Amino acid sequence: MTTNDASPRLTWTDDDEPRSGRFGDVYFSRDDGLAETRTVFLQGCGLPEAWTDRQAFTVAELGFGTGLNIVALLDLWRRTRPVGGRLHIFSIEGFPLTVQEAARALSAWPELAQAAAPLIEAWPAGTPGFHRIDLPMFDAVLDLAIGDAAWALAQWSGQADAWFLDGFSPALNPGMWSDEVLDGVAARSAPGARLATFTVAGSVRRGLAEHGFVLDKRPGHGRKRERLEARLPGEAPPSPEPRVAVIGAGVAGAATVRALAALGGRPVVFEAERP
């Protein structure tokens, strides 16, 4: 899943921007990194309008990095989520940051503190595999896969309504943009799924088009001249609210209720005596 050296080899610029020594690029601009995230990924995927009246919405991401995209997403979801809605986030990172590195990076935006604090508190170790982070204060759950992107996509069984493709550029990190990875993105996309990315590389455009995505070049942000938005034809299916009866409120029953709630279900518990 990962090599023995799974460090991003993080350094910091004179402007306190986190930089990956492995890929030779910054994770974001301290000056307008949050504005970039909101423009390129949130607006690029039609959020928050896309989740209006949805009981369940899934966002998937290639390139978890500092967690900035997810924190900005949680902040937007906190302010605009539909009543009773649940957010499922799936993100992949091959070279995870430590909690200290992430906290330092995210501290650049105090306005995101309310969304960043729970994520930092639950920040997982860099152990390869899947890590589930429950975020009940947001009615959300984050599944973070540490490892190779193609492997993680093959293991995941979800269907994304929106994709943030935020790996380092194809020239610097070609493995994140391989045909196998784009195959996985297409296979794990719901009808009508939206996709957003900084890159407009020809190989990425061709790969997405071959999988049925309709592409739209959009004006870039900052010094980036263009960015890419894409949509899979079709309409998002209705998201019914499954109701499941759980008999018994012991340890097994309580664990089942917790798992069902994380999936967006509304369990009803029956207990003969008392929990």
Disulfide bonds with the S-S distance in Angstrom:
none
